[in-house]
């Protein structure tokens, strides 16, 4: 099978398409023939080794896990021993953080991981973008306990995580103010279309005055808004949550003292350690099926142009998700 690998950390140029032996599904696994995958921030971090924690996951000083790719949609090609939830030919989508391997024609995944049937009416290219950003966004909702009637600010709302967070919050009855640095020229109403009650496009100021204040939750979806910058935006007792570790892993430190600050009724930080299992995958797929959540797709690339897809994501200009379509089988 063809697969995208890198044997050292670096830019898009370290990615090579090579032929590898086909994987075999182990007990409790399914083998998925990938129809579409994505290039996302998780993939870019695994490829580059930055921030440092990714080298702890992928190997030091060189990558131990060489096949890239964390998100996929495809068709079940084979079943491992003991698998009863799926049959050969079923359409599935999922996310394989920590073991990667989705930038390949075939990937073996545990049925208990973040994998679910593709909802009816959803094309593979859209389904492929359904899990990565949404499962991080869901972790932010879970750790903050935000719910109906609350007010939230999503900073970096046009990214993969941000655009998913806007939709997941809207589905929970949250009033969302979405902040972004630009809107796509061909979709100037994107954020209102996906559920934001208010949209603010920032200029030189990271947090324009027009954003307002008194939010129950401020979600930094891109790692560009610090806890200190978020403080004036939060109500007393409000929660800051970020999808990134922050400079010097400060968001982990702030989250460690967060329970004390929260008990005292003060503004505090939480860190969204995500969990990725089949129950969450079924929940997100159900939201997709109902129309409450649909991943935003920016561009689509052919698998042969994977380096170009990585370069585009590295540029920081993407809106939502970047999809990569595998070639049809010969």
SVG drawing of the C-alpha trace seen along z (x, -y; Angstrom):
<svg xmlns="http://www.w3.org/2000/svg" viewBox="-31 -49 49 63">
<polyline fill="none" stroke="black" stroke-width="0.4" points="0.0,0.0 1.0,-3.6 1.6,-5.6 3.0,-9.0 6.0,-8.6 8.7,-10.8 11.9,-9.5 13.0,-12.8 11.2,-15.8 10.9,-18.9 8.8,-20.8 6.6,-19.4 9.7,-18.3 10.4,-15.4 7.1,-13.7 7.6,-10.9 5.0,-8.7 6.3,-5.1 5.1,-1.5 4.6,0.4 3.3,3.8 -0.5,3.8 -1.4,3.8 -3.3,6.7 -6.1,5.9 -5.4,7.4 -8.0,8.6 -10.7,5.9 -9.5,4.0 -10.9,3.2 -8.9,2.6 -10.1,-0.5 -9.5,-1.3 -9.1,-5.0 -11.1,-7.1 -10.2,-10.5 -8.1,-11.9 -7.1,-15.4 -4.1,-17.4 -4.6,-19.1 -2.6,-20.7 -2.1,-17.4 -0.5,-16.0 1.7,-19.1 2.9,-18.8 3.7,-15.1 5.5,-15.9 7.6,-18.8 8.0,-17.6 6.9,-20.9 5.9,-21.6 8.3,-19.4 5.6,-17.1 5.0,-15.6 8.5,-14.1 7.7,-12.4 4.7,-10.8 6.4,-10.1 9.9,-9.3 13.2,-11.0 15.5,-11.9 13.9,-10.5 10.2,-9.5 9.3,-6.1 5.9,-6.3 6.7,-7.0 3.3,-6.8 1.6,-10.1 -2.1,-10.9 -4.7,-11.0 -8.1,-11.4 -9.9,-9.3 -13.1,-8.1 -13.3,-4.9 -14.7,-1.4 -14.1,1.5 -11.9,3.9 -11.3,6.7 -12.2,7.6 -9.9,8.6 -10.8,11.4 -13.8,10.7 -15.2,7.7 -19.0,7.8 -19.9,4.1 -18.9,3.8 -19.0,5.7 -16.8,5.6 -18.1,2.8 -19.3,0.5 -18.5,-3.2 -16.6,-4.6 -14.9,-7.7 -12.5,-8.3 -9.4,-9.6 -6.3,-7.7 -4.3,-10.2 -1.2,-8.7 -0.7,-5.9 -1.3,-7.8 -1.3,-5.9 -4.3,-7.5 -2.2,-9.0 -2.2,-5.6 -4.4,-3.5 -5.1,-1.2 -5.2,-1.8 -6.0,0.6 -8.0,-0.9 -9.4,0.4 -13.2,0.5 -13.2,-1.1 -11.4,-4.1 -12.8,-7.3 -14.6,-5.5 -18.2,-5.5 -20.3,-4.7 -20.5,-7.5 -24.0,-9.0 -26.3,-8.6 -26.0,-11.5 -22.5,-12.5 -19.8,-12.2 -16.4,-10.7 -14.5,-13.9 -16.7,-15.7 -16.8,-12.8 -13.0,-12.6 -12.9,-16.0 -15.5,-15.1 -13.5,-14.0 -10.2,-15.8 -11.4,-19.4 -14.7,-18.3 -13.2,-15.9 -10.9,-18.7 -13.8,-21.1 -15.9,-18.6 -13.2,-18.3 -13.4,-22.1 -17.1,-21.9 -16.8,-19.0 -14.2,-20.5 -15.9,-23.8 -19.4,-22.4 -20.9,-25.1 -24.6,-24.7 -27.9,-26.3 -28.1,-30.0 -24.4,-30.5 -22.3,-32.9 -19.0,-31.9 -16.3,-33.6 -14.5,-31.4 -11.2,-33.0 -9.9,-31.5 -13.4,-30.5 -12.6,-29.8 -10.1,-27.0 -10.9,-23.3 -11.4,-23.3 -13.0,-26.8 -15.6,-26.1 -16.5,-22.8 -16.7,-24.5 -19.1,-27.1 -21.5,-24.4 -21.2,-22.1 -21.9,-25.1 -24.9,-26.2 -26.2,-22.6 -26.0,-23.0 -27.9,-26.3 -24.9,-28.5 -24.8,-32.0 -21.5,-32.2 -19.4,-35.3 -17.0,-34.2 -13.7,-36.0 -11.5,-35.5 -8.7,-37.3 -10.5,-37.0 -13.5,-35.5 -13.3,-33.6 -14.2,-36.0 -16.6,-33.4 -18.3,-32.7 -18.4,-36.1 -21.4,-34.8 -19.7,-31.5 -19.7,-31.9 -23.3,-33.1 -24.3,-30.2 -22.7,-27.7 -24.3,-29.2 -22.5,-32.2 -24.8,-34.9 -22.1,-37.6 -19.1,-37.8 -16.0,-40.0 -13.2,-40.2 -10.1,-41.4 -7.6,-43.9 -4.3,-44.7 -5.9,-44.2 -6.1,-40.5 -9.3,-41.3 -11.2,-44.3 -13.3,-46.3 -16.4,-45.4 -16.1,-41.8 -17.7,-42.8 -17.2,-41.0 -19.0,-39.0 -18.5,-35.6 -18.9,-32.4 -16.3,-30.7 -13.5,-32.0 -12.1,-29.3 -8.7,-29.9 -9.0,-27.6 -5.6,-28.4 -3.2,-29.1 -3.1,-32.9 -5.0,-34.2 -3.4,-33.9 -5.2,-33.6 -4.0,-37.1 -5.6,-38.5 -8.8,-36.6 -9.2,-37.7 -11.0,-41.0 -13.5,-39.1 -14.6,-36.7 -17.3,-37.2 -16.3,-36.5 -15.9,-32.7 -15.7,-32.4 -13.5,-29.8 -10.6,-30.1 -9.8,-27.0 -7.3,-26.6 -6.6,-23.9 -2.8,-24.5 -0.3,-24.2 0.7,-27.8 4.1,-29.3 6.2,-27.2 3.2,-24.9 1.7,-27.6 -1.9,-26.5 -1.2,-23.2 0.2,-25.1 -2.8,-27.5 -5.2,-24.5 -3.4,-22.9 -4.4,-25.8 -7.7,-26.3 -9.8,-24.3 -8.7,-26.6 -9.5,-29.7 -12.8,-28.3 -13.7,-27.4 -13.0,-31.0 -15.3,-32.3 -12.4,-33.7 -11.7,-33.5 -9.8,-30.4 -8.3,-28.2 -9.0,-24.5 -7.2,-22.3 -9.2,-20.1 -7.5,-16.7 -9.5,-14.9 -10.8,-11.4 -11.3,-9.5 -13.6,-6.5 -16.4,-5.0 -19.1,-6.6 -17.8,-10.1 -17.5,-9.2 -21.1,-8.0 -22.2,-11.3 -20.3,-13.4 -21.6,-11.3 -25.1,-11.7 -24.7,-15.5 -23.5,-15.3 -26.5,-13.2 -28.9,-15.7 -27.3,-18.7 -26.3,-20.2 -22.6,-19.8 -21.0,-19.7 -17.2,-20.1 -16.1,-23.1 -13.9,-22.2 -11.6,-24.7 -9.7,-22.9 -9.3,-19.5 -6.0,-18.0 -5.1,-14.8 -2.9,-12.3 0.0,-12.9 -0.1,-16.6 0.1,-15.9 3.2,-18.1 1.3,-21.0 -1.5,-20.3 0.9,-20.4 2.5,-23.6 -1.0,-25.2 -1.9,-24.2 1.5,-25.4 0.8,-28.8 -1.9,-29.4 -4.4,-30.5 -6.8,-27.6 -10.4,-28.0 -11.9,-24.9 -10.3,-21.7 -8.1,-20.6 -9.1,-17.3 -6.9,-14.9 -8.6,-12.4 -7.0,-9.1 -6.8,-7.9 -9.4,-5.4 -8.3,-1.8 -6.9,-0.5"/>
</svg>
